[in-house]
Amino acid sequence: METSTKLSTKNFWAIAINSTVTFVLSYLFVYYINHFLKIMMAAVFGYPTNFTYNKINYFIESYRWTMDAVTLIYLSGPILLFVLGILSLVYYASMSDEEGRIKVFFIWFTLHAFNFVFSSLMIGNIFTFGVGHVFNWLYLNDTMKMIIALIGFFGLLLSAILVTKPIASSAVSYFNGLDESNTPFFITSQIIVPFILGSLIILLYFYPFASYQDEYSWIVLGVLLLIVSGRINSMEPVHFDMEERSVGVSWVTLIFTIIVVLGIRFGLVTARSFSF
């Protein structure tokens, strides 16, 4: 099976840039959905907050914290992101045959959302951050915490299985099909390089105050993508159609992402009050 897309260095970096841009943009959506939802939930309990691009401070006495408040503030984000991750995957599936490149945003969003939720069940357990606060307030014993960590582990494995075919189908934007001749090229440009570059960009974005989630969840996501890459590499050849493909940088998405990154990063550098 022949493909109309030349496996050139120019095309490689065009695909890598497009995927990296949506990788970064989708991560910021996931991060700030959780970030601002915590602020909103704190307002429900009348807790005054102060926040920047990467941190939320709660200006209340320790005795005012309650189990209901901790549960709602730290669990509402992961629950919403889990639901949005599923909806994003469903929406992507509905448009998987289309050649539009922006659709990769939705598969990256699903991966980031699932990684945030399930890695929180594991990492939060270990470091008692984020969702880990809820486990402490519920006074869960070690057995229950281990069960929750296992749920997180198997949830991550299931996530890798669920997104394998959707990621493989994203090749329709550039190729007439996937076979042994172009699969390594596709995996490297669409998955591996965007993960490396995107992770570095986001770590620089949060520098020097990366949270535990930003420091450790990348390891988990990297393992997930290795599993996905291995599964795609072992798939049978896939044929899409014989229409000619063109490869180029999606400049509108790139410029929009740069504006979002710089706007949020420098717009929220100074702490701002947010209380009710």
C-alpha positions in Angstrom: 0.0 0.0 0.0 1.4 3.4 -1.0 0.9 6.6 0.8 0.7 10.0 -0.7 2.5 11.7 2.2 6.3 11.9 1.8 8.2 10.7 4.8 10.4 13.7 4.9 11.9 15.8 7.6 9.7 18.7 6.8 6.5 16.7 7.0 7.8 15.0 10.2 8.2 18.4 12.0 4.9 19.7 10.6 3.1 16.7 12.1 5.1 17.0 15.4 4.4 20.7 15.8 0.6 20.3 15.2 0.4 17.5 17.7 2.6 19.3 20.3 0.4 22.4 20.1 -2.8 20.4 20.8 -1.0 18.5 23.5 -0.1 21.7 25.4 -3.4 23.4 24.7 -5.5 20.3 25.9 -3.3 20.0 29.1 -3.9 23.6 30.0 -7.7 23.1 29.6 -7.5 20.1 31.9 -5.4 21.9 34.4 -7.4 25.1 34.6 -10.8 23.3 34.7 -9.6 21.7 37.9 -7.9 24.9 39.1 -10.9 27.2 38.8 -13.4 24.5 39.9 -11.6 24.3 43.2 -11.8 28.1 43.6 -15.5 28.0 42.8 -16.2 25.1 45.3 -14.2 27.0 48.0 -16.5 30.0 47.4 -19.5 27.7 48.1 -18.3 27.2 51.6 -17.4 30.9 52.0 -13.6 30.3 52.0 -11.7 33.3 50.7 -9.0 32.4 48.2 -6.0 33.9 46.5 -4.7 32.4 43.3 -2.0 32.6 40.6 -1.4 30.6 37.4 -0.3 27.6 39.4 -1.4 28.0 43.0 -4.4 28.5 45.2 -4.2 29.8 48.8 -7.1 29.3 51.2 -7.3 32.0 53.8 -9.2 30.2 56.6 -8.4 28.8 60.0 -7.6 25.1 60.1 -10.7 24.4 62.3 -13.0 25.7 59.5 -12.1 22.8 57.2 -14.7 20.1 57.2 -15.0 16.7 55.5 -17.7 18.0 53.2 -15.6 21.0 52.1 -12.4 18.9 51.5 -14.4 16.3 49.5 -16.2 18.8 47.3 -13.1 21.0 46.7 -10.7 18.2 45.8 -13.0 15.7 44.2 -15.2 17.9 42.1 -12.4 18.6 39.6 -11.4 14.9 39.0 -15.1 13.8 38.7 -15.9 16.5 36.1 -12.7 15.8 34.2 -13.5 12.1 34.1 -16.9 12.9 32.6 -15.4 15.4 30.1 -12.7 12.9 29.2 -15.4 10.4 28.2 -17.4 13.0 26.3 -14.2 14.1 24.5 -13.5 10.5 23.5 -17.0 10.0 22.2 -16.9 13.3 20.3 -13.6 12.3 18.7 -15.0 8.9 17.7 -17.8 10.7 15.9 -15.3 12.6 13.8 -12.5 10.1 13.5 -12.9 9.7 9.8 -12.5 13.4 9.1 -9.2 14.8 8.1 -9.3 17.9 10.3 -6.1 18.1 12.4 -7.6 20.0 15.4 -9.5 16.9 16.3 -6.3 15.5 17.9 -7.0 18.1 20.6 -9.8 15.9 21.8 -7.8 12.7 22.0 -5.0 14.5 23.9 -7.7 16.0 26.2 -9.0 12.6 27.0 -5.5 11.3 27.7 -4.7 14.2 30.0 -8.0 14.0 31.8 -7.8 10.3 32.4 -4.1 10.6 33.4 -5.0 13.4 35.8 -7.8 11.4 37.4 -6.2 8.0 37.7 -2.7 9.1 38.5 -4.2 11.2 41.2 -5.6 8.1 42.8 -2.0 6.6 42.8 0.2 9.6 43.3 -2.2 11.4 45.6 -2.3 8.3 47.8 1.5 8.3 48.1 2.1 12.1 48.6 -1.3 13.0 50.2 -1.8 15.9 47.8 -4.9 16.7 45.8 -7.3 13.8 46.1 -5.0 12.4 48.8 -6.4 15.0 51.2 -9.8 13.4 50.8 -8.5 10.0 51.7 -6.9 11.4 54.8 -10.1 13.2 55.9 -12.1 10.0 55.4 -9.6 8.1 57.6 -9.2 5.3 55.1 -7.0 2.4 56.2 -4.1 1.1 54.3 -6.2 -1.6 52.6 -8.7 0.8 51.2 -5.9 3.1 50.0 -4.3 0.2 48.3 -7.6 -0.7 46.6 -8.0 2.9 45.4 -4.4 2.9 44.1 -5.1 -0.3 42.2 -8.2 1.3 40.7 -6.0 4.1 39.5 -3.5 1.7 38.1 -6.0 -0.4 36.1 -7.8 2.8 35.1 -4.6 4.0 33.5 -4.1 0.7 31.7 -7.7 0.8 30.4 -7.1 4.4 29.3 -4.2 3.2 27.1 -6.3 0.5 25.6 -9.2 2.8 24.9 -7.2 5.5 23.1 -5.0 3.2 20.9 -7.3 3.0 17.9 -8.5 6.6 18.1 -4.8 7.8 18.1 -4.1 5.4 15.2 -7.1 6.8 13.3 -5.7 10.3 13.6 -3.2 9.3 10.9 -6.0 9.9 8.4 -5.1 13.6 8.5 -1.8 12.9 6.9 -1.8 9.4 5.4 -3.9 7.1 3.2 -3.2 4.3 5.6 -0.8 2.9 8.1 1.5 0.0 7.4 5.1 -1.1 8.3 6.5 1.7 6.0 5.0 4.7 7.8 3.9 3.5 11.2 7.2 4.3 13.0 7.3 7.7 11.3 3.7 8.4 12.5 4.3 7.1 16.0 7.4 9.3 16.5 6.0 12.5 15.0 2.4 12.2 16.4 3.1 10.7 19.8 6.7 10.5 21.0 8.1 13.9 20.0 4.9 15.8 21.0 5.0 14.2 24.4 8.7 15.1 25.0 8.4 18.7 23.6 4.9 19.2 25.2 6.1 18.1 28.6 9.1 20.4 28.5 7.0 23.3 27.4 4.5 22.7 30.3 7.3 22.2 32.9 8.8 25.5 31.7 5.4 27.1 31.9 5.1 26.2 35.6 8.8 26.8 36.4 10.0 27.1 39.1 6.8 26.0 41.0 5.7 22.7 39.4 3.3 20.8 41.6 3.6 17.2 42.5 1.1 16.4 39.7 3.3 18.2 37.1 6.5 16.5 38.3 5.3 12.9 38.5 2.3 12.4 36.3 4.5 12.8 33.2 6.2 9.5 34.0 2.8 7.8 34.1 1.7 9.5 30.8 5.0 8.5 29.2 4.4 4.8 30.1 0.9 5.0 28.8 2.1 6.4 25.5 4.7 3.7 25.2 1.9 1.1 25.6 -0.2 2.9 23.0 2.8 3.1 20.6 3.5 -0.6 21.0 -0.1 -1.5 20.4 -0.3 0.7 17.3 3.0 -0.8 16.0 1.6 -4.3 16.3 -1.7 -3.5 14.5 -2.6 -4.9 11.1 -2.2 -2.5 8.2 -5.0 0.0 8.0 -6.3 1.7 4.8 -8.3 5.0 4.8 -8.7 6.1 1.2 -6.8 7.2 -1.8 -7.3 10.9 -1.7 -4.1 13.0 -1.8 -3.0 14.4 1.5 -1.1 17.6 2.3 1.0 18.2 5.3 1.6 21.6 6.9 1.7 23.5 10.2 -1.7 24.5 11.5 -0.8 28.1 12.0 -4.1 29.3 13.4 -4.0 26.6 16.2 -0.3 27.4 16.8 -0.9 31.1 17.2 -4.0 30.6 19.3 -2.1 28.3 21.7 0.8 30.8 22.0 -1.7 33.5 22.9 -3.4 31.3 25.5 -0.1 30.2 27.1 1.4 33.7 27.3 -1.9 35.3 28.3 -2.6 32.9 31.2 1.1 32.6 32.3 1.7 36.3 32.5 -1.8 37.4 33.1 -2.0 35.4 36.4 1.6 36.0 37.6 0.4 38.4 40.3 -1.9 36.8 42.8 -5.5 37.9 42.6 -8.2 37.8 45.2 -11.2 35.6 44.6 -13.6 35.4 47.5 -17.3 35.5 48.3 
